[in-house]
Structures are given as structure tokens and as C-alpha cells.
Amino acid sequence: MSDKTILYLTDNSLEPWLEKKCQELLLKAAEGIPIVSVSQKPIDFGINYCVGEIGRCGLSIDLQLMEGLEHIDTKWVAMAEHDVIYSPEHFKWTPPDDTHFWYNDNNWLVQLHNPRYPEWDGMYSRKKMRRVQSQLICATEILREATEKKIKILSDPAWLVRHARGRLGEPGSADYRRAMKMSNYKDVRHLQAQLKEYTTVYAARDWKTKIPNIDIRHEGNFTGPRRGNYRRYELPYWGKFSDLLT
């Protein structure tokens, strides 16, 4: 039995054809590792838990994450998101300790479609040291603990009014100075001690697969359109993005 579970999150906003393709590639990369999916509408993928249509914001993402963690009893959890394509190596990797949050640094962005910059459709690009939730593998217990702390902050009524969509950053890599700036208002100042704990107690480390993961940038990304400084139209192993989607 595997000591690792893949936790797949979706808000069901992805175009159906792209969602299906990413799921097919995820199943291939998982190679039998169990998948728990958490969605806002019921889906037939892994063991599914539906939280209902709770919207798209920093809090909703973490509420879905917490729902999945409540149903995972393996030592390790590997995050997966609906618009990311994973290397066959990615889910085979196991962290060397259970005290850090481990992020795969070999992840590339690819532009599926952007009406403002159509000349870059199909372009891969990369930002160094880009720690994002979709690349995280860590101990289940430490992620559950950190997520509980974050939800307490994000669900505070005053925080919801002041920063309705604002995210605090990924566990172990959240920016302390940014968090303090976000709390430098009278109505949310009471959260500063909790923010300091969340942003300073945990630590992150990086690791790399030889084959990169691909983060698809489409018109519906929660974090908006993004591209890095290192750019190309083919990646080793994956080739052209248009060929990968067929």
C-alpha cells in the first residue's frame, strides 16, 4: 500500500476538454498512487468529495484543501491542481523529512491562450524559485496543521472584508513582511500574532525532477496571466504544447 496520496483540487471552472486531458495525464503520472479529489461540483475522478459552489478566493482554496486532508491518512500528500501537467517522476519522489514543505522547482508556465498576446500562445516560460501549491509534496500532518492556522486567519470577518481575495502565500514560503503590511490596518491588527506564527514557524525546501511539470496559463487562472523570463516553444520530453494536447 502506498504511503502517499495525491490531493487533487478543482473549482470546476476549467474548460471540459482541457480538464479531461489534464486528468488523463495525471492518472498516467500517478501510476496507481491513490487520488482524493475535492471539487465544487461532483466529478468522477479518484475518491471525490464535493464542497459545493463556495466560489473562488483564497479562503475557498484552503477550505477545499482542508476537506481533502481530513480524508487522507497516508504519511505523505502530493498536491495536484486541475490545470497542471505532471512529470512521470514527480509523484515518485518522497521528502527526506516530515518537517519541511517541499516544492518542485522544475516547473514551467505555458500560455494556452491570451487574447491580448496571441503571439505567445504555446510558449513555455519559467520563473526561478517559484514555490506554488501545485508543486508541493510534504507530510500530511504538517500541511493539515498549517492549513488550519491559515483558515483561522482568512475566515476572520474583518479579514474577509479587508482582503476578500487575498492569499497569504504557501506554507513555509509565505512572506512575513507582506503579511505584516496586509495586517497594518486597525480592523485586522488583532490577527498579527497569528500571521507572524504562520509566516515564521514553517520552512520550505526545493527539489527538482529532471522532467519539468507544466502549469497551464489560460483565461481562467485564479492568479491571472503570468509568464517567466526564460522562454521557449519546446521542452525536452514534452515537445511542443500543441502536440501535447492532442
C-alpha positions in Angstrom: 0.0 0.0 0.0 1.3 3.5 -0.9 2.3 5.8 2.0 1.4 8.8 -0.3 -1.9 10.2 -1.5 -2.4 12.7 -4.4 -4.8 15.5 -3.4 -6.4 17.0 -6.5 -8.2 20.3 -6.3 -10.6 21.9 -8.8 -13.2 24.6 -8.7 -14.7 23.1 -11.9 -14.0 26.3 -13.9 -11.7 24.7 -16.4 -12.9 24.0 -20.0 -14.1 20.4 -20.1 -11.7 19.2 -22.9 -8.7 20.7 -21.0 -9.8 19.2 -17.7 -10.2 15.8 -19.3 -6.7 16.0 -20.9 -5.0 17.0 -17.6 -6.8 14.3 -15.7 -5.7 11.7 -18.2 -2.1 12.8 -17.9 -2.3 12.9 -14.1 -3.6 9.4 -13.9 -0.7 8.3 -16.1 1.8 10.1 -13.9 0.3 8.8 -10.7 1.0 5.2 -11.6 -1.5 3.8 -9.1 -1.0 6.2 -6.2 -4.4 6.9 -4.7 -6.1 10.1 -5.6 -8.5 12.1 -3.4 -10.3 14.9 -5.4 -12.1 17.9 -3.9 -14.4 19.8 -6.2 -17.2 22.4 -6.1 -19.3 20.2 -8.3 -19.3 16.3 -8.2 -16.7 14.7 -10.5 -15.8 11.2 -11.4 -12.1 11.3 -10.5 -10.4 9.5 -7.7 -12.3 9.4 -4.5 -14.4 12.6 -4.8 -15.6 15.0 -2.1 -17.7 17.9 -3.2 -17.9 21.0 -1.0 -20.5 22.8 -3.1 -20.1 26.0 -5.0 -18.3 28.1 -2.5 -16.7 30.5 -5.0 -13.1 31.3 -5.9 -11.0 33.1 -3.3 -8.0 32.4 -1.0 -10.3 31.0 1.6 -12.2 28.7 -0.7 -8.9 27.1 -1.9 -7.9 26.4 1.6 -11.3 25.1 2.6 -11.1 22.6 -0.2 -7.6 21.7 0.7 -8.6 21.1 4.3 -11.6 18.9 3.2 -9.2 16.7 1.3 -6.7 16.4 4.2 -9.5 15.3 6.5 -9.9 12.2 4.3 -6.2 11.3 3.9 -4.4 9.0 6.3 -1.1 8.4 4.5 2.1 9.9 5.8 2.7 12.0 2.7 0.5 14.1 0.5 1.2 15.4 -3.0 -0.8 18.3 -4.3 -2.3 18.4 -7.8 -4.3 21.1 -9.5 -6.7 20.8 -12.4 -4.6 22.8 -14.9 -1.2 21.4 -14.2 0.6 18.6 -16.2 2.9 16.5 -14.1 6.2 14.8 -14.8 6.2 11.0 -14.5 8.9 11.4 -11.9 7.0 13.9 -9.7 4.8 11.7 -7.6 7.5 9.0 -7.2 9.6 11.5 -5.1 9.4 11.3 -1.3 10.6 14.1 1.0 13.7 13.3 3.2 12.0 14.7 6.3 8.5 15.5 7.5 9.3 18.9 9.0 9.6 21.0 5.8 7.3 21.9 2.9 9.0 20.6 -0.3 8.3 22.3 -3.6 9.4 21.1 -7.1 11.4 23.9 -8.6 11.4 22.4 -12.1 8.0 23.8 -13.2 7.3 25.8 -16.3 4.4 28.0 -17.3 2.8 27.6 -20.7 0.4 30.0 -22.3 -2.7 28.2 -23.7 -4.4 31.4 -24.9 -4.3 35.0 -24.1 -6.3 37.3 -26.4 -4.0 40.3 -25.6 -0.8 38.4 -26.6 -1.8 35.7 -29.0 1.7 35.6 -30.4 2.8 33.9 -27.2 0.2 31.1 -27.3 2.1 27.8 -26.9 5.1 29.5 -25.3 6.7 27.9 -22.3 8.4 30.1 -19.8 10.0 29.8 -16.4 10.5 31.8 -13.2 13.2 30.6 -10.8 12.3 29.8 -7.2 8.5 29.8 -7.9 7.0 28.0 -4.9 3.4 27.2 -5.6 0.9 24.8 -4.0 0.6 22.7 -7.2 4.2 21.7 -6.8 4.1 20.7 -3.1 4.8 17.3 -1.6 5.1 17.1 2.2 3.9 15.3 5.4 0.1 15.2 5.6 0.1 16.2 9.3 2.2 19.4 8.9 0.1 20.6 6.0 -3.1 19.9 8.0 -1.7 22.0 10.9 -0.6 24.9 8.7 -3.8 24.9 6.8 -5.8 25.1 10.0 -3.8 28.2 11.0 -4.3 29.8 7.7 -8.1 29.2 7.6 -8.5 30.8 11.0 -6.9 34.0 9.6 -8.7 34.0 6.3 -12.1 33.3 7.8 -11.9 36.1 10.3 -14.8 38.5 9.5 -12.6 41.6 9.4 -10.0 39.9 7.2 -12.8 38.8 4.8 -13.9 42.5 4.5 -10.4 43.9 4.1 -8.8 41.1 1.9 -11.6 39.1 0.4 -9.4 37.5 -2.3 -6.0 38.0 -0.7 -3.9 34.9 -0.2 -1.2 34.6 2.4 1.2 32.5 0.4 2.2 28.9 0.5 3.2 27.3 3.8 6.8 27.6 4.5 7.3 30.3 1.9 4.8 33.0 2.9 6.3 36.5 3.1 6.3 37.8 6.6 6.8 41.4 5.6 3.9 41.2 3.1 1.7 39.6 5.8 2.5 42.4 8.3 1.7 45.0 5.6 -1.6 43.4 5.0 -2.4 43.5 8.7 -1.3 47.1 9.2 -4.9 48.3 9.5 -6.9 48.9 12.7 -9.6 46.4 11.8 -7.3 43.4 11.2 -4.4 44.3 13.6 -5.7 41.7 16.1 -4.5 39.0 13.6 -0.8 40.0 13.6 0.3 37.4 16.2 -1.4 34.6 14.1 0.1 36.0 10.9 3.6 36.1 12.4 3.2 32.4 13.5 2.0 31.2 10.1 4.7 33.1 8.2 7.7 32.3 10.5 7.2 28.9 12.1 7.3 26.8 8.9 10.2 26.4 6.5 10.3 25.3 2.9 12.9 23.5 0.7 13.2 23.0 -3.0 13.8 19.9 -5.1 13.8 19.1 -8.8 12.6 16.5 -11.2 14.6 16.0 -14.4 11.4 16.4 -16.4 9.5 19.6 -15.7 5.9 20.0 -14.6 3.8 22.3 -16.7 1.5 25.0 -15.3 -1.1 25.9 -17.9 -2.0 29.6 -18.1 -5.4 30.1 -19.6 -8.0 32.8 -19.4 -9.5 31.5 -16.1 -6.4 31.2 -13.8 -7.1 32.4 -10.3 -3.7 34.1 -10.2 -4.2 35.6 -13.6 -1.9 35.6 -16.7 1.8 35.0 -15.9 5.0 34.3 -17.8 8.6 33.9 -16.9 11.9 35.3 -18.3 13.2 32.0 -19.7 11.1 31.4 -22.8 10.9 28.7 -25.5 8.4 26.8 -27.7 9.6 23.3 -27.0 10.5 21.5 -23.8 12.6 18.3 -23.5 10.3 15.3 -23.1 7.1 17.2 -23.7 7.9 18.8 -27.1 5.5 21.5 -28.4 2.5 22.2 -26.3 0.1 21.9 -29.2 1.3 18.3 -29.8 1.0 17.5 -26.1 -2.7 18.4 -26.1 -3.6 16.1 -28.9 
